[in-house]
Amino acid sequence: MISLLYIDDEQDLLDLCKLYLERERGFSVDLARSAQEGLEKIQANAYDAVVSDYQMPDMDGIELLRRVRAEIGNLPFIIFTGKGREEIAMAAIDNGVNSYLHKNGDAKVQFDELAQKIRQAVRQYQAEEKMQMMKFSIDHAAEGILWIAPEGTITYVNDAAATLLDTPHDQLLGMNLQVFWPGIRGVPENFSEFWEKIQKKDFLTFDAQYTRADGNTIPVEILANYFEFEKKPYAFTTLRYVSAGTEKSGSVQAVPVQPAVTEDFVRSRPGDLPGPEPRQKTSGIKYRALVEEINDWVWEVDTGGRITFSNGRAMDILGYRPVEITGRVIYDLMPEEKRSDFSLFLSDNEIKKNPFLSLEFSLLHKDGRDVILDVHGAPILNERGEVQGFRGVGRDITGMKKVQVSLQEKSEELDRFFTTALDLLCIMDRDGYFRRLNPAWESLTGYRLDELVGKQSLDLVHPDDLVSTRETIKNLFSEGQVTGFVNRYQIADGTYRWLEWRSSVYGPGHIYSSARDITDRMRAEEAQVLANKKLNLLSDITRHDIRNQLTVFSGYLTLLREQETEPPASMYIQKLLDTTKTITAHIEFTKLYQNLGMASPDWQEVGNVFFKACSQIDLHKVQINMDVKHLEIYSDPLLERTFYNLIDNAMRYGERVTTLSVSATETEEGLTLVISDDGIGILPTDKERIFNRGFGKNTGLGLFLAREILSITGITIHETGEYQHGARFELSVPKGVYRYA
């Protein structure tokens, strides 16, 4: 039985989902009407999986997912939503969602798919739990466990093996078991013989003696199993300390032992079987293998400059195989004009016996081109402290030097370009400090260039644009270029100008930017942009709500079709009727607001608009007080609907309203328009929530859209009343948006 919690703010969808899933064998569905309620239930109960809507009033599904991942862990979590935008799906994936399912009108199909995704997520989660338990058991097993590759590299080691071998766990990973082979008696003479035997017999056991680093010798039973993972062979090897009195296995016994780790387990935890890593230095051992792995040229020369050793990177960097240059004098590989300098350098270091760091030398590639190396090295000293030669590492920096030359050329071009450009041009470092600006900045901002150079560019950005500007800079460094970004910059007189930016990252973290003043264009477009935003928002909201209701309609219709002769049919029919009424209400609501933002704002007389709104509601027992004579505000034509929503809410939820009042007071910032009643008022915890979409007992959109309508012309609204003493809505009207006729 799968224990499931389904979270959605629409009760009809909750009921329908529970009905469908519990008809399927193997589901027990608990319900929650909000994300907060769901989180509390998750914290208090043990569920096998969670299904959540995305758009909910108190907390959206992504934030709930984040909370669950942070507080609960990897509990299977599925987003089941009517929102189909790509950015929501990407955010869900980034936060670890198991699956993302889009609601549609066909209830049976979508709930069948939901059931399948839940089962799949639960199976995967349970399998991962088992794997983690198995991994923990192996990591902390009493016996030492090693995974060994054919060449002897240790690719996995548990705690017990590290303790028995007297070597730190992290140091063992990537080391070669042959390092320890001389200290083990009772095994084949060399590792290659051991590997040949295990390949032939699949498993071997040895009674061995191991001499630890502290000089103590301990008895050890070694059991090795031949095993292949992804067509690569390994020896799965266990080590067991045999104390006095412990029964031992005989020498090379045919006792089949199954590996404690299955291939499926290894495949699910590939990070636990790392490939060879850089090996730790061990006294007295020369790690030629490490020298061959690094990407730089490793070399040794005698005091005469003759090359005595070269690793294989010489082929990549210089075009020579090591055998071709070993024995040659290094001067032969240098441009003729550089040979005497290098000879003097070696002679000087032979006397001083000092290491040398980050020196640039030019060598000739086999094809004749110059290769510039960044060289680090030191003299080789004998037992008497005499210099016998030099060894070092050379890194090819030819490409980097070319980039430096290119940067210099670009810098010269910028010098010429800066003096003539009409747009604002600047160079900033990666922290946002101005390093260079062109004269156009003085003309626009009123600042002198010496005042701007060294100044943090973000200090001039409008506070409301700081977050988006920082995010754009972050994206700039990840993507390399940003075009069309717009923000506001403060100029010397304290006002702000709108700038449109085009920026690129170039060189060592510098930002090259051009900006254009678009203040006039922004002012002309601002009202239209805001209006379109509100219109799009309304369309999105309406589609979401109607889609959910149609899902409910489809679901119950399906149930009715399946049970048309059974007694519950009448209940389903009523559900269909109720759902149809809800859909109709949403459509009517949309009709009321279909012109939002379509008509330009206009001056409207507050007293007349408020009176018209009152005339649409039964207020015969309510006293109306108006103190707004001759006051006009510049607002969207739907201002009357805004007032209607405030009055309607007062009559629906005020419980004892006998007086409605509207008044206005001028302030330093503008004008405060107050609409109040003497009803029960608003709970302190709900003063902002009442403006959230979906809050409330009716459509949940009235006050949400009231705030949106007012904001088209910069008017804000807040509830400031005292609970039990009436509701009080304050509309803050900026200067220039009101007047007295």
N, C-alpha and C positions, 0 to 999 in steps of 0.2 A: 504494500500500500504506500503510495507516494503522498506525503503530507505537503500540501501546497498553500502558500499565502498569496492571494490575489489582491492588488491594491489599485483602486480607481476611485475618482471622485464622483462617478455617476452610478447610482444605486442600481439602475436598470441593467447596466453592463455587468455589474458584480453578480446580480441574481442570475443572469443568463449564462455567464461563464461557469458559475457553480453548478447550475442545472446540467449543462452540457458535459462538463468534465466528470461529474460524479455519476452520470449515466454510463460513462466508460469505466470498466472495472479497473481498480487499482489507484483511484484518486480520492483524497479527502481534502476538501477545499475550505480554507478559512478566509474571511473577507476583512478588508480595512478600507474606510472611506477617505483616508488622507495618508500622505506620506509619513507624517509624524506618528499617526496611529499605527501604521505599518511597521515603522522602525521600533516602536515600543513592543509590538507583538514579536518581532524578530528577536529582540533582546531577551524576551521572557520565555519564548518557546523554541523548540527544536523543529524547524521545518526542513524538508528535503530540497525545496526550491521556492523561489519568489518570482511572481509575475507582476510587473508594475506598468501603469500608464506613464506617459512622459509628462504631459501638461496637467498640473494640479495646482491649486491656489497657494498652499503653504510652502511647498517644496517640490521642485520638478523631479522627474525620475532619474536624471543624471546625478543630481546632488544626493538623492537617496542612495543610488548605486555607490557613490564615493563614500558615504557614511558606512554602508554595509561592508565595503571592502576594507575600510580602516578599522572598524570595530568588530566585525564578525569574521572576515576572511574571505575565502573563495566559495562561499555558498552560491549554488547555481542561481543566476539572476537573468531574467528575460524581460526586455522592454517590449511592451505590447501597446502600440499607440496609433492614433490616427494621423500623427505628424510624420510626413514622409521626406522631410528635408535631409539632404546628404550630410549637412554639418552636424545634425543631431545624431545620425547613425555613426559618424566618425567619432563624435565625443563619447558615445556609448562604448564603442570599441576601445578607444584610448583608455577608458576607465575600467576595462575588464569585463564588459557584459558578455554573457555566454551566447546570447542570441538576440536578434532584433527583428520583430515581426510587425508588419504594417496591417492595421485594421482595414477591412473592406466590407462591402455590403453583404457578401455571401457568408452567413454565420456558420453553417455546417463545415464549409471548406476551411475557414480560418481557424475554427476551434479544433478540427482534426489536425491541422498543421501545428497548432499550439501544443496539443497533447503530445505529438511526436517530438517536438523540440524540447519539451520538458523531460520526457523519458530519456532522450539522448543526453541532455545536460546532466541529469542525475546519474546515469550510468558512467559517464566520463568522470564525474566528481568522485563517485565511489571507487572507481578504478584507480584514480590518482591517490586517494587516501590509502588504499592497499599498497600501492607502490611506495608511498612515503613511509609506511610502517615497515615494509620490507627493507627499504634503504636504511632506516634507523637501526633495524636489527643487525644488518650487515656492518654498518659503521661502528656499532658498539658490541659486536660479537666478542666472545671470550677468546676465540682463536684468531690468529693473524690471518688476514686475507690480502692477497696481491693479485693484480692483473698484470701479466708480463707479455710484451710484444716479442716477436721472433728475434730481434736484435738485442733483447735484454732490457729494453726501456720499461720502467714501471709506470703504468698508466692509471692504476688505482691502488690505493693502500688504505686500510682501516686503522683505527687507533691502536688496536692490539698489536698489529704488525710493526707499527712505528715504535711502540714500547719495546718489543722483543729485539728489534734491530738497533735499538738505542740511537735512533736518528729522528729528528723532528719530521712530523708529517709533511709539511710543505716542502721540506728539502728532499724528501724521498720521491715525490711526484716528478717525473721526468728524468730521474737519475737512472743509470744503468745498473742492473742487478750484478753485473760482472765486477763492479766495485767491491761488492761484499764477498764475491766467490772465493778469493784466497783464504778468507776466514772461516769457510764452511768445509768441514771434513765429513766424509761419508756420502758424498755426491760425486757424479762424474767429474773427471779432472778439469774439464772446461765447460763453459755454458753451451757451446755449439753441440757438444756430445749429449748434454742434457736435453737440448731441444730435439735432436734427432730421435732420441729414445721416446720422448713424450709423443712425438708425431706418429711413431710406429705403434705404441701401446695404448694411446689415448689417456692413460692415467698411470702414475707412478707414485710409490711411497718410499721414503728414505728415513732411516734412523741416522741422524747427523749430529755433529758437534759444531757449535757456532761460537767463535771468539769475538766478543764484543769490543767496542772501542776502549773500555776501561781495563781490558786484559783478561777479564773473567770468561771462562768457557762454560757454556750451558748446553744440555742435551735438548735437541729439537727434533720433532717428527715433522717431516715435510711431505705433503701430498699435493701432487700436481695433476690437473685435468686439462686435456687438450680441448679447446672450444673455439668456434668461429662465430664472429659477429660481423654482419655486413660483408661477408666473404673475406674478412681479415682474421688471421689466426691469433689466438692468445693462449697463454697458460694460466688457467685459474688455479691459484696456488694457495694452500692453507699452511700456516706455521703453528705448531703447538709445542709449548714448553713441556717437557716430560720430566716431572719431578720424581724423586726417589720413590719406588714402590708402585709407580704408574705402569700399567701394562702397555707395552709398545707393540706397534705393528711390525712384522718381519720386514726384511729387506726386499724391496721390489716385489710386492704382493699384487696379485690380480684381484683387487677388491674394488669393484666398480662403485664410484661415488658420483652422484649427479651434481652438477654445478649448483651452488646456492643462489646464483643469479640467472634469471632467464633472459633470453635475447629481448623479449618484449619490455622487460624492466630496464635493460640497458638503453633500449631505443627511446624510452620515455624520459630518461635522464642522461642525455648525451654529455652534458657538462661534467658528469662524474667520472668519465673516462677520457681525460685530456690526452692529447697527443704530446710528443716530446716538447719540453720547455727548456729554456736556458738552464744549464746544470750548475750547481753550486761548485765553487772551487774547493778541491780537496788537496791537502798538503802532499807534495811528491808526485801528483798526477798531472800530466800535460794534456789539456783538453783540446786536441786538434779538431775534434768533431765540432766544438763550439766555434772555433775559428772559421770553419768552413760554412757555418750557418749564417754568420752575420753578413750584413749587406755592404760592408766597407772592405777596402783592400788592406789586408794585414801583411806586413813585410818585415824582413830582417836583412841588414847589410853588415858586412865587416867594416873595419876601420878604413879600408880602401874604397868603400862605396860599392863593393861587389854584392849582389843580391844572393843571400844564402837561403831564403825561404820566401814563398809567396803563396797566399791562399787562392782558391778558385775564382774570387771576385776580380782578379786581374783580367780575366777574359771579358767580363761585363764592362769594366771601366776602361781598360787600355787595349783590349782586343787581343791580348796575348794569353796563351795557356801558361800555367805556372812553369812547366818544363822549358818553355821558350825563353823565359827571362831569368830563371835561376842560373846563377853563374855569370850573368852579364853585369857590367858596371852601370849603376843607376844613372850616371851622367849621360850615358848613351841614349837614355830615354827622354832627355831634357832638350829644350831648344838651346841652341849653341850659346846664345847670349846669357842664359841662366846658369850654365854649368859652373862657372867660377864662383858665383855667389853661393851655390849649394856646397861646393868644396870648402869654402871658407867657413860656412855655417857648421859643417861636420867637425872641422878642426877646432873651432871655438868650443863646441859642446864636448869634444873629447877632452879638452883641457878642464872645462868647468864641471863636467860630469852631471849636468842638470837635465831634467826632462824639458821638453818643449811642447807648447800647447798652441793650437789654432794658428798654425803658420800656413801661408798659401804658397804652393809650388805648382809650376806648370810642367806637365809631362806630355810627351807626344804619343797620341794613339797610334796603333799600328797602321791606320789609314792616313796618318799624317796630320790630323787635326789636333789642336791644343786641348788638353784636359786639365782643368784647374782643380787641385786637391786641397782640402783643408786637412792638415797633417797634425797628429798628436803622436808623441813618441818619447823615448828615453834611452840612455846608453845602456848597453849590456856589460856588466862588470863581472870579472872573475873573482876568485876567493881572495885575492890580494887587493881588490878594489881597482884593478886596472881595466880600462875600457877595451872591450873585445869587439865591439860593434854597436849597432843601434837596431832597435825594433820599434815599430809604430803602426798606426792605423791611418789610412788616407780615405777621406770621404769626397766623392765627386761633387763639386759645387759649381761646375761649369754653367748649368742651367740657371742657378741662382745669380751668378755674376751677370749673365745676359739680362736677367730681369732688372738688376740694378741699373744697367746701362739704359734699358728701356724707360725706366722710371725717370732718369735724368732727362731724357729726351722729352718725355711727357711734361715734366716740370717746366722746361723751357717753352713748350707750346702754351702751357697755361699762363705763363708770364705775359706772352703776347695777347692771348685771348682775354685776360682779365681787364686789360686797359681799354677795350672797346665794347665789351658786352653791356647791353642794356638791362638784362635780367640780373637778379641777385646771384652771385657766384661765391661759393665758400668751400674751404677745406676744413674738416673737423677730424679730431682724433677719435678713436673708438669709444672714448668716454664722453664724447659730445662737446668738447671744448673747441672753440673757434681757433684755428691756426692761421688762417689767411682768408681775407675777404676782398671783394672788388669794390671800387668807388660807388657803385650803385647802391650799396647798403647805406652810405651816408645820406644820399639823396632821399631815400624812402623813410629811413628810421629816425633821422635827425641825430644819431650817435656818430661820433668820430670813430674812424677805424681803429685807432689805438685804444679806444674804450671797449671795443668789441673783441679784439684779439686777446685770447686767454680767458674770455668769459664763457661760462657754461651756457650752451645754447638753450637748455631746458629752462633756465631761469627766465627766459623771455616768452616761453610758451604759456598760453592761457591755461589756468588751473583745470578747466574742464577738458582740455585736450592732452593733458600730461600722460594719462594711461595709454591712449591710442598712439601717441608719439613714441613712447617707450617700446610698445609692442612692435611698431613699424621699424624702429631701429634694430630690434631683435631679429625681425624677419629679414631686414636688409643684410645682416651678417650671415644669415643662413642661406639666403637666395642670391645674394650678390648685387641685386638691383631692385629699386622700388620706383614706380612712376605714378603720378597722379595723386599722391597723398596730400591732404589738405589739413592745415591747422591755423591757429591764430597766434600772431607774434605781437608782443608789446613794443610800441615805438616810444621815442623820448618824451612825448607829451602825455603818456599814460594810457592812451587809447590802444586798440588792437586792430591789426590789419590781417586779412585772410591771405595766406600764401599757399600756392600749389607747388609741390616739390617733385623733383626728379633726382634720385641719388644712386650712387654706385660705390661699392667698396673696391679700393684699389691699393696695391702695395701692402705694407705691413699694418693693416688695420686702419687706414685712413678712409674717411667718407668724403667723396667729391659730390657736391650738390649744386643744383641750380634751382632757384625759386622765382615765382612770378606773382606779383600782386594781383589778386582776383577779388578784392573787397567789393568793388561795385557790382561785379557779376553775382557774387554771393548774396548781396542784399536784394538784388532783383529776383533771384531764384528761391530764396529762403521760404517765403510763404507758400509757393507752389510745391516745394519739396515736402514741407510739413504736411500739407493737405493730402498729397499722394500717399505719404506714409500712413496717415490715419485711415485713408480709404483702403489701402492694402491690408492694414491690421484688421479692420472690420471684416473684410472678405475672408481673411484667414480664420478669424474667430468663428464666423458664421458657418463656413465650410466644415470646420472641425466639429462643431456642435451638431449640425444636421447629419453629418456622416455617422456620428455615434448613435444618434436616434434611429437612423435608417438601419444600422446594424442590429439594434434591438428589435426593430420592426421585422426585419428578415428572420431573426432568430425565432421569435414567437410564431411567425407565420409558418416556419418549418415545423415547429412543434405541433401547431394546429393541424397541419396536413397529415402528420403522423398519427395524431390521436383525435381525429375529427368525430369519432363516435364515443369517446370516453368522457366521463364527467368533468375532468379538468378543462375541457374545451371552452366552456363558458368563461373560465378565469383567463385563458389565453386570449380570447376574443376581447375581453375588457382591457387586458394589457395592450392589445393592438390599438384599441380606441384611444386609450390614454396617451400612447406614444404618438399617434397621429395628431392629437391635440397639441402635444409639445412641439412637434415639427411645425405645425401651423403657427404657433406662437412665435417660434424663431423666425419664420418667414415674414410675419407681420412686423416683428421687431426690426428686421433688416430693411423692410420697406420704409420705416420711419427714418432710418439713418442713411438711406441710399444716396442722399445728396451731400453727405459729409465731405467737405473740402472741395466740392465741385463748383460752388459759387464763391465769389470773392467775399472776404469779410467786409462788414459795413458798420456805420455808426447806428446804434440802436438805443432808444430811450428806455432806461432800466425799468421805470415805473410801469410803462405800457406793456413791456414784455412780461414782467412779473404778473401783472393783472390778467393777461391772456392765459398764462399758464395756470393761474388759480381758477379761471373760469371752466377749465376742463375737468375739475375734480369737485366732488360734493363737499363744500366747506360751509354749509349753512349754519353750523354751530360754532364756527371758528372765527375769531376776530382777526382782521388783517390790518397791520400797522406798516405804513410806508413812509420813509423819510429820505427820499432820493429825488426830490423835485428837480427837474431840468437836467438830471445826470444822464449822460450818454457814454457808452463804452464801445470800443471798436472790436467786434467779435464776429465769429462765424454765424451765419443765419440760424443755425441750430441752437442758439443761445436760449430760445424759448423752451426747447426740449430739455436743456440742462436744468433750468428752473423747475420745469415740470417734475423731473426725477427727484429733485430735492424735496419738493412739496409732497409728492406721492409717497416717498419714503417716510416722511414725517407722519403722514396719516396712517400708513400701514403698520409702522413699528413704534411710533411714539406713545401709543397706548392711552394717553390722557391729554392730547393736544387741544388747547382752547385758544391759543394765540400764535399767529405767524407774523414775523417782523422782518423788514428789509431796511437797512440803513447804510450810510457811507460816511467815511472819515478820511480826510487827506492826511498823508504822512510825508516825511522827507523823501521816502522811496517812491511814492505814488499815491494810490488810493486803496483803502480797505473797504470792500463791500461785504456786509454781514447779512446772512440769511439765517434766522434762528426761530426756535419754537420753545414751548414750555412743557414738552413731553418728558418721557423718561430719560432721553439722552443716549449717548453711545458709551459702551464699556471702554475703559482706558486701553485695553489690549486690542480693541478693534478700530481705533481711530485712523490708522493707516490701512488696515486690512480691508475696510469697506470700499477702498478704491481699487482693490485687486480684482482682476477678471475672475468671475466665477464665485465671488463671495456673496453670501446672502441667500435668501429663501425663494426669490423670484427668478428672474433670468440670470442674475449675477453679473449683469453688464451695465446697468444704468449709471452708477457712479463712476465706474471705470471709464465709460465713454464721455461722461460729463467732464472729467479731468482732461481727456484727450481733446475734446472740442475747445475748451478754454485755452489749452496750451498752444493752439494754432496762432494766436496773437499774443502769446507770452504771459497769459493770465494763469496764476496758480491757485489751487484750492486746498484747504486743510480744515479738519474738524477740530475745534478748540473748546467745545463745551465741557461742562462738568456733569458727570453721570448723576442721574436722578434729578437734575435741574435743567434738562433740556438740551437739544442738539444746537450747535452753533457752527456754521460753515463760514469761513473767512476766505474771500476771493481777493488775492493781492493783484491789483491792476497797475502795471508800470506807467510811468509818465509817458505821455504821448499816445496812450491807448484809452484815455478817458477825457471828457470835457464837459463843461456845463453850458448848455445851449441858452 
